[in-house]
Amino acid sequence: MSTAVLVIDMQNGFCHPKGSLPQAGFGLPRIDEVVAANRELLAASRAVDLPVIYTRHVFRDDLLDAPARMRSVLLNDPAPLVRGSWDADVVDELTPAAGDRIIDKNRYDAFLYTDLEVVLRAMGVRRLLVTGVVTSVCVESTVRSAEQRDFEVLVADDCTSAAEGAHEPALAAMAAVFATVGPWRVLLDTIRAPA
């Protein structure tokens, strides 16, 4: 079974202290630890030739592709997460390597209105090891969608973050029905174990 690592929205706008969301008071708990854990996971995954796919949550500069509920939140100067901006870039510590794929999205579910499923099927991927932010929003939305598309899903709980009070319930909801949830080292060992 072919496995890929799916890194969701580990962007400056969410993860860097000068990013638009932390600057607006929406910083993520333990984000430095989460970035470091993602860095270790990516190095270990690349060492065993697992493909890596990043998503970036980005919008047009006029925000026409933003969900209606989000537009009022996004109407800052400058608008956050605009395509091509520093805010929209993956954090430097997790810069994509040659051969990694990047999927830009404008909805919480990384499958909605993107070619993510086409890319995964073309690569022969049947199992996803998922990391990223925000656990209770984009991570959970994507995990649910992946499971409904018959992908086996693993979620690295130490490589994810959400607001206080939202992280653990999201992990519990995913673990109950949609995914295997655990520390990245345990999940990667499971992937590498002989069948």
PEHUBEL-V244168 format. One record per helix or strand of 2 or more residues. SS is the DSSP state (h for helix, s for strand). FROM is the first residue (numbers start at 0). LEN is the number of residues. If there is no record, write none. Layout:
# PEHUBEL-V244168
ss->(SS,SS)
from->(FROM,FROM)
len->(LEN,LEN)
This chain:
# PEHUBEL-V244168
ss->(s,h,h,h,s,h,h,s,h,s,h,s,h,s,h)
from->(1,11,19,30,50,67,91,100,115,124,134,151,166,179,183)
len->(7,4,4,17,7,7,3,5,8,9,14,10,12,3,9)
